[in-house]
């Protein structure tokens, strides 16, 4: 699979979820792109009714990838088809667009 040319409009006001199989108390993680410069991270725990906000970050658009910069930390996400592949804390996470 190949990464695609980034278009900011594909991500603006969109939500991307990653189901988690490793953590038994987590239903999914979600990235919410609130603008072409900002993203929020959310977590939905299995025993919670609603997802919980966990971070906000700044977006850096760089050719075929997105750098998500939060405080001193950052991670890279690569769009491939209808998925967003990210390496977060040494875990490969696959996000799918949900809204």
C-alpha positions in Angstrom: 0.0 0.0 0.0 1.2 3.5 -0.7 0.6 6.7 1.2 -1.4 9.3 -0.7 -1.0 13.0 -1.3 -2.3 14.8 1.7 -5.3 17.1 1.3 -6.1 19.0 4.5 -9.8 19.1 3.6 -10.0 15.3 4.0 -9.2 15.7 7.7 -10.8 19.0 8.6 -13.8 18.4 11.0 -13.3 14.6 10.8 -13.1 11.9 13.4 -10.9 8.8 13.2 -11.1 5.8 15.5 -8.8 3.0 16.4 -10.2 -0.1 18.1 -7.8 -1.4 20.7 -7.2 -5.1 21.3 -4.2 -4.9 23.7 -5.9 -2.9 26.5 -8.9 -4.7 27.9 -10.4 -1.6 29.5 -10.3 0.5 26.3 -12.9 0.3 23.6 -11.2 2.8 21.2 -9.0 5.8 20.7 -10.2 8.7 18.6 -8.5 11.6 16.8 -10.7 14.5 16.2 -9.4 17.0 13.7 -10.9 20.3 14.8 -9.2 22.5 12.2 -6.4 22.3 9.7 -4.0 23.1 12.5 -5.4 21.3 15.6 -6.3 17.8 16.6 -7.7 16.3 19.9 -7.1 12.9 21.3 -10.0 11.0 23.0 -10.3 7.6 24.7 -13.5 5.5 25.1 -13.2 3.1 28.0 -15.4 0.1 28.1 -17.1 1.0 31.4 -17.7 4.7 30.4 -20.7 6.1 28.7 -18.9 8.8 26.8 -15.3 9.2 25.5 -12.9 11.2 27.6 -10.6 14.0 26.3 -6.9 13.2 26.8 -4.9 15.7 24.8 -4.8 18.5 22.2 -2.1 18.9 19.7 -0.8 21.0 16.8 -0.6 19.6 13.2 2.3 19.8 10.9 1.6 18.9 7.3 4.6 17.4 5.6 4.1 16.0 2.1 2.5 12.5 2.6 2.5 12.5 6.4 1.1 14.4 9.4 3.2 15.2 12.4 1.1 15.5 15.5 3.0 17.7 18.1 1.8 17.7 21.7 4.0 19.5 24.2 7.4 17.9 24.0 6.1 14.8 22.3 5.2 14.1 18.7 4.1 11.2 16.6 3.7 10.6 12.8 0.5 9.6 11.1 0.4 8.4 7.4 -2.9 8.3 5.4 -3.3 5.2 3.4 -6.6 4.8 1.6 -9.4 5.3 4.2 -7.0 4.7 7.1 -4.6 6.7 9.1 -1.6 4.7 10.3 0.2 6.1 13.4 3.1 5.0 15.6 2.2 6.1 19.1 4.4 5.1 22.1 6.0 2.3 20.0 2.5 0.9 19.1 1.3 0.7 15.5 -2.3 2.0 15.5 -4.7 2.0 12.6 -7.4 4.7 12.6 -10.4 4.6 10.3 -12.6 7.6 9.5 -15.9 7.5 11.3 -17.2 11.1 10.8 
